[in-house]
Amino acid sequence: MSGVVTPMLIFIGVSEANHFVNTGAVDIPILIAGGLATGFLALAAQIPGFEPVAAAVAWIAVVAELLGVGPGAQSPAPYQNFTKLAGGL
């Protein structure tokens, strides 16, 4: 199950941190929705043979969040904020 929970916690943390950098405020719905998604994905991972698929879905979500792709993506994306904060690497 940790194969699913770890990337989802990274996803939630990156999303919340990016929202905080962009707005200066904590967004509770991100935490609630992320927790629910983690729980549902962890439950789905209990289906025999589905754990690798659930882990892949979780890691794809992390990469999509970092790159800022997909509907509802935050603008600027986390990688843009990181390069700005790191001094334009």
PyMOL commands that set and color helices and strands:
alter all, ss='L'
color gray80, all
select helices_A, chain A and resi 2-23+28-44+51-67+78-85
alter helices_A, ss='H'
color red, helices_A
deselect
rebuild
show_as cartoon
